[in-house]
Amino acid sequence: PHVYVVRYYGPRKEASGFAAHYQRTHPPLLARLPRIRAIACYRPAAKSAPARCNAADYLIGNEVEFDCAEDF
């Protein structure tokens, strides 16, 4: 499969509101598009990452999976 990945970075005045709105509205819009195999929309965990891992520095992430490049 082919995956298209998007990350939205801050700071934003209304970061939490932006992420909540995006997560609530964007996946349903994407679901209307043809040939999308899967949609993942997520927010990074709190900045309590283990020392061996870097904390995420983005507000929200989105991944859309397609069967092939032509479907993208």
N, C-alpha and C positions, 0 to 999 in steps of 0.2 A: 504493500500500500504506500501511498504518498501522503505526507502530512504537512499541512501549512500551519505554522506556529506564529502567534502574535503575542507580544507582551506590551502592556501599557504601564509606563513608568510615571512616577510623580516627581516632585510634589504637586498636589492639586489642592485647591482650597477645600473642596468637598470630596476628598478621596474615598471615604467610606460610602457616601451617597452615590458617587460615580460607579464604583465597583458593584454595589448592590443593584443599581439600575441596569448596568451592562449585563450582569449575570441573569437578571430577571427577563430582559427583553431580547438580547442578542441570540442566544441559542434557538429560541422559537423562530426567529427570522431566518436563521441559517437552515433550519429544518425544512423550510419551504423550497429550498434550492434542490434541483435534481442531482443525482449521482453522488451525494455526500454519504459516506459510509458511517461516520461517527463524528460526534461533536463533544468536546470536553471544554468546559469553562470553569475556571477555578481561581481561588485566591491563595496566595502563599500562607503557610503556617506562621504563627507569631514568631518573632525573632528570638526564639529559644532553640535555634539549631545547635546540634552538637558541635564541639570545637573543630572537628575535622570537616565540617560542612559550612559553606558560606550561606548566610541568611539571604533569602530572595530580596531583591531590591525593586520589585515591580508591584503594581497595585493589583493587577488581575491578568490572567493568562487565558488564551483561547487556542485550541488546536482543532483543526478540521481534517478529517481523513478521507481520502479518495482511493478507489481501487487502482487507478493508473493516472499518469500525467495528463492524458487526454481528458479525463473527467474533471481535472482541476481547471 
